[in-house]
Amino acid sequence: MNSGERLAALDRIEAALTDPAVQHQIEMVLSRRAAERYRVAAPDGAVEFTRRPKDLRWHFEVTDTTGRNPLGDQATDRFLGLESELANLYPTREQNAYPYAYEQVSQLFDSPVAPDLAVVHTASHHFHGNIGEHGSLGVVQARGPFIAAGAGIEQQGIIPRHARMVDMAPTFLAVLGAEPREGTGPTGESRDDALLSRQDGDVLVDLLDGSRAQHVLVFLLDGVNANVLYDAIENGDAPAIAALAKRGTTYREGVLASLPTATLANHTTAFTGVHPGSTGIVHNAWLDRQTGATPDLLLPDQLFTTMQHLRDDVETVHEAVHRCFTGAHTAVCFEFVDRGADFSSFALVREHVQAYFPSHDEELPNASREFVESCSGYHWMSRVDTTSVIHACEQWDPASGHPLPKFCWVSLSLTDEASHTGGPHSDMALASIRDSDARVGAVLEAVELAGALEDTAVFLFADHGMELNDPDNNGGYGAALEESGVPLRDIAEGFIYLQ
């Protein structure tokens, strides 16, 4: 179809999805209308904006507003603290905040496999069968916790700051003492302060004390709600993480995920310093218009080969560490983003090497038996996380035959499973935090036994947040799409592609 036909089709879909009939399910719809021109519409208003490069950064200008600007509130400090979150469950579009919304919308459409139109679900929409959800622009779903401590890290306690997911990779490299080089910045222009070949994010300079760490250890607690984790720390339910936080810095506003606030997109962003729209991994699933393929990277037959989709001109932390530090060893434990790693749990699967999975409850240390026995997902993810910890501890064993890791990433997925299933504020979610805390403690003990703890910078964060939804708000928008009369495909419950 030509550009005029495309715009007409987008208008028809937008009208259908902003109809009052689906206002409780759909927060807003996003589209790119022309090069560097974007439109976001909600039932009560719409905004159009453009972006242009200036001083190596994107700058945004609102060109038209009708009614309420759906992206007008971009506060990063909304709903801080568990009390505030619980007092504002299911925030409406008028109550919610959308941090860095113009940047997030525009970067999404940089991907050649981006949808023609993207749906942002309301906070209350129960659309995926889970009581806890993420993926949207809303601040609770975007915000993960962020804690850093150890070598090279300032001890500032809890401070009213936030990071962006794109800031993670450059900060890891900076604390190790990697030297800046010329690279590609967010606008596609050259930047001379890059630590990676392509770098959208920036070093968290105020977090660092100017000294160098010899090692970086990262714990990713997938999908844990920031307010819930911080509350657990305060109440004594996460003593190992509390001890870590006490000797370092906690960002009260957490780390803000890129859009979509989903797993694969933000794991990749954290490892590369690049927004999802430019990594090649724009979501968990998408449509490749050229081939007609629909990769779904959470399927068992695809998740272990996620890296085949990562762009060649995007560099992982593993690759950057090897470029900067001769002879360095990097390790990644049960994590998708493993290109360039010397050790990878996923590589063991790809290479048909038998990985150790505890199979019986009695083989699962630090596992809450109530939920291991009552929930198959909790049991499975406890097995996965136990294996991740086993692999991590092996990597920090001086007798392993390789240098101690310069960079080591440990993914723990139980918190995401429990928060999806039970909801972020549930007993199950709290149990998953307790279990994960014990696993964090086990790895830190291995690092200490190796004599490396004082020389190690430790980061703990989540790839996205998690928000409680309303099971009674379970309506769909399929009928609205049909009524638009436009041939289309809906991938990943919100990526709309014209046919």
N, C-alpha and C positions, 0 to 999 in steps of 0.2 A: 504494500500500500504506500501511497505517497505521503508527504508530510501533513498535508491537509486532512487526508483520510485518517491518519494516525491520531492527530489532535482531536478530531471529531469522535473517534472511538474512545480515547481517554476521557473526554468530557462525558460521554454516556456512562462509562463505568463509574467515574467519579460521582455523577449525579445519583446513580443507583446506590452507591456505598455511603453516601452522606445523607441519604433519605432518613427521616425520623424513624422509620420502621426498624432500622438497624443501629440507631444511635447508642444503644446500650452495649452493643458488641464491638463497634468500630469507633475508635478514638479519632482517627484521621487517616487520610490517604495521601501518598506522596508520589510525585511524578517529576520527570525532567521534560520540559516542554521544548527546549532548544539547547544548543550548546551554552553551558554555564547559566541556564535559566531554569528555575525550579518552581513548582507549585505544590502547596500543601493545603488540603481542604478538610474541614470538619463540618458537622451539621450546622454550627453556628458562626462560621466564618472561614475565610481563606486568606492566604498570603502568597504572593509571588516575590521571589528574590533572585538576584544574580550574584555571581562571584567573579572576582578578578584578582590576579596576582599583584601584590605590592610588597616590596621589601622581603621577598622570598616566602611570603605567607599569603593565604587566601583572605580576602576581605569581602564582606557581604553587604549588599544594599537591598533593602526592601523597596520594590518598585510598585507594588499594589497591595492594598488590603481591603477586604470586604468583611464587614462585621468584626468579630473578635479574631485577632491574630492567633492561630493555633499554636504557634511557636513563640509567642510573646514572652512567656515566663521560662527563663533558662537558668533559674537558681540552682546552685549545686548543694545548698544546705537545707533543702526542704526535707521534712520528716526525719530529722536527726534524732536518734535515741529511740529505744524500743517503745517507750511510753507514747511518744509522738506518733510513731507508725501505727500502733494499736488504736490510738484515738482517731486515726484518719484512714481506716481500712477502705478499700475500694475508692480511692480518690477520683473525683470527677475530672473531666478535662479542664474545668475552670480552676480546680484545686491543685492539679499536678504541675510538675516542673519538668523541663526537657533540656538538660545541660548540653551546651554546645550544639544545639539543634540544627542550625544552618550548616555547620561543618559536617555533622553526622549525615544529614539528608544528602548533601551534595556528594560526599565521598562514596556513598553507596552506589550512586549512578555512574561512578568512574569505571566500574567493572564492565567488561564487554558482555558478561552474562547477567548483568543486573536486570531486574524485571522492568517492564514498561510502567508498572504502577505497583507500589508497595502498600500493604495494609498494616496499620498499627492498631492492635487490639486495645480495648479499654482495659483498665486495671482489673475490673471485676469479671471479665469475660472468661468463662470456663469452656475452653474450646479444644483442649488437647487431652482431656481425660485426667489431668493432674490438678490437685488442689493448690499446688504451688507452681508459679509460672514465671517466665522471663522471655525476653526477645524484643520488647518494645523500647521506645524512647524514654518512657517514664523513669524518674530518678530512682525509685526503689528497685526496679528491675535492672537498671544500669549500674547501680552502686554495689561494689564488692568491698570487703574490708582491705586495709593495707597496713602492714606492720613491717618495719625493717630494724635490724639491730646487728651489732657486732662490729667487726673491723671496717673502718672507713665510714661508719654511720654515726651521725650526731645523736646524742641522747637528749631528746627534747620532750619525751613523754607524749601525752595526747595533745595534738595541736589542731586548730581549725583550718585544715588544708585538705586538698584533694590532689590526686594524680589522674592522668589519663592512661588508658591501656597502652597507647603508643609510646608512652614515656618509659615503660618497663625495660625493654631491651637496651636502649642507650644508657640507662642508669646502671644496669648490670655491668656493662662494659666499662663505664666511667669509673666505678668503684674499684675495678680491677686494674685501672691505670692504662687502659687502651688509649692510643694516640688518635686524635681526630684526623680525618682525611677528607678529601673531596668526595662528595656523594650527591645523590639526587634528593632534593627536598620535596615537601608536600605538593608544590605547584608544578613539579617536573623540572624546575630550574636547579642549577648546581648550588650546593651549599658547601662551605669549606670547613664546617665544624662537625661533619657527620662521623659517626662511629660505625655505621653500617652502609652498605652500598646504596640503599634507598632508606630514607629516614623521615617519617612524618612527625615523630615525637621529639622530645627534648630531654636532656639530662635533668634530673631533679637536683639541681645544684645545691639548694638549701638543705637537702637531706644529708649531704656528704660532708665529712669533716676535713677533707683534703689529704688524708692518708690513704694508702692503698691496701686493699684486701688481697690476700693470696688466693682466696677461693671465694666463690659465690655459691650459696645453697638456696634454692627456691622451693617453697612448698606452695602448691596451688590446691586450695580447698574448693573444689568445684561447686559453684552455685550456692555457697553459704551466704546467708543474709548478713550484711554488715552489722546492723543493729543487734541481731540475735547473738552473733559471735562476741561482740563487745560486751553485751550484757552477761554472757556466759563467763567471760574473763573476769568481770567485776564480781560475779557471784561465786567464784571459785570452782566453776565447772570445767575450766580449761587451764590447769596449773602450768603446764609446759609452755603454752602460748603466752600466758600471763607473765611468766618469768622472762620470756623473750621480749615482750613488749616493755617490761620494766627497764631493761637495759638498752632500749632503743627509742624509736619514734613511731607513733600511731597517727595516721591521718584520720581525723574524726569524720571527714566527708568521704573517706575511702578512695578507691580507684574506680574511675568511670569507664565502663565498657564502650566500645564502638558499636555502631548500628550495623547489623542486627545484634542485640545483646544476647548472643547465642554462643554455644560452646566452641565449635570449630573455628568460627570467625575470630573469636577473641583469644583462643589459645594461639592461633597463628599470629595475630597482632602482637601479643605479648612477647613472642619469640623473635619478631622481626622489626618492631617499631613502625609498622606500616598498617594503615587502615584496611579493613576487609575489601574495600573497593579496588585496591591495587595489589593484593597479594595473590590473587587467583583462587582464593577460598573465601567467597563472599558470604557463605552461610553454611548450614549443615547440608542443604540440598538446593539445587537450582536447575534451570534448563539451559543447556548449551544449544543456542539457536542454529549453529553451523552443523552440528552432528545430530541434533535431536535427542542426545543423551540427557538423562536426568540423574547425575550423581547424587547419592544419598550416603554421606560419609559416616552416618551412625549405624549403618547396616554392617553386620559382622564380616561380610565378604568385601567391604570397602574401607572400613575404618583403619585397618592396618597399612593401607597403601595411600593414605591421605596425601602424602607428600608428592605424589605424581602430579597434583594440581597446583603446587606452589610454583610461582613464576621464577624463571631462571635469574632474573635481574633483582630478585629480592633475596637478601642474605639473612640466614638464621644466626642466632647468637653462637651456636656451635661453630659455624663457618667463620664468623668474625673472630672468635677466640683463637681458632687455629691460625688465622691470618696474622693475628697480633702477637701470639705467644707460642714460640717454637717449642714443640714437644708437649704441649698441653693436652690433657685428657679431659673429655667432656662426657657426661652421662645423663641419660633421661629415662626415668622410670615410669612405665605405663602411661605414656604420653604420645599423642599423635605427631607432634612436630619434632621429628628426629633427624631431619636431613643434616648431615655433617657430624652427627654424634659418634663418638667412639664406642659407647655402649648404649643400646636401646632395647628395652623390653619388647617393643613391637618388632624389632629386627629378629629377635628370637622366634617370634611367631612366623614371620615371613620366610625365615630360613629353615623352618620346620624343626627347630631345636625345642626340646621339651622344656617349657617353662613350668616352674613350680606353682601350682595352685592348691592351697590347702583345701581338702575335700570334706573334712569332718569338723563339726563344731568344736571339738576339743583341740583342734589344731589352729583355732582362730584366737590368738591372744588379743586382748584389748577389744573384744567384740561384745556388745550388749546382747545378752542371750535372749532377752524377751523379744527383741525384734529380729534377731537372727532366726529364731524358731518360728516366728509368726509371719514373716514377710520374705518371700523368695528374692525380691530385688535387694533387700537389705543384706540377706545372706550372700548373694552373689557379689555385691560390691564390697562386702567385708573381705571376701576371698581375694578380689582384685587388689584392694588396698593393702592387704597383708603381703601379697606378692610384691607390690611396689616397694614396700618397706624392706622386705628381704633383699631385693635387688639393690636398693639404696645403701643398706648397711654393708653389703658385699663390696660396693664401689668404694667405701671409705675404710676398707680393711687394708692396712699396710702390707699384708701378705698376699694381696690379690695379684701381684705381678705387674701392675701398672702404676703410674704416679697417682697420687690423690687427685680427685677431680678439681680442675680449675673452675669448672662450671658444672653444677649438678642440679637437675630439676626433678622433683618428686611430685607426681600428681596423685591426689587422693579424691576419689569420686563419690564416696559414700554420702557426703553432705548433700550433693546434688540429688541423688536418688531419694534420700530420706525427706528432703525438703519438697521435692515434687510430690511424693506419695502422701506424706502426712501433713504437708504445709510447713512453711518456714518457722512457725511459732509452736510447733507440735512437740510432744514428748519424744517422738521419733527423731525429729531434727536435732533436739538437744542431745539425745543419746549419740547421734552421729558425730556431733562436735566433741563429746567426751571421748569417743573411740578414736577420732582423728587426732585429738590432742595427745593421746597416749602414743599414737604412731609417730607424730612429730617428735615427741620426747625420745622415742627409741632411736630415731635417726640422729638426733642431736647428741645422744649418748655415744653413738658410734663415731661421730665426728670428734667428740671429746676424747674418746679412747685412742683415736688416731693421732692425738696431740695437735689437732688443727683448729679447734673451736675458736681460739683467740685470734686466729688469722683469717676467719671466715665471716663474710657478710651474709646475713640470713634475711631473706625476704619471704613474707607470707601474705598471700592475697587470694582473691577469687576472680574467676574469669567473667563474672556477671553477678547480679543480685538475684533475689528470689522474692516474689510477691504473692500473698494470699489472694485467691480469687473466689468468686461466689458460685458454688455449684448450681444455684438456681438460675443463674444467667448463662444458660447453656445453648442459647439459640445460635443458629448459623447465619451466613450471608449468601449461601449458595443460590437461593431463590432470587435474591437481588441481582446477582451476577447474570443469571439466566434472563431476567427481565430487561437487562441492558441490551440484549440482542447481539452482543459483540462476541465473536468466536475468540475464545481465550483458554488458557490453562492456568490453574492455581497450583503453584508448587510451594511446599513447606508452609501451607496455611497462611498465605499472605503475599507471596511473590506472584504477581499477576502478569502473564505474558500474552501479548496479542498473537493471534494465529493467522 
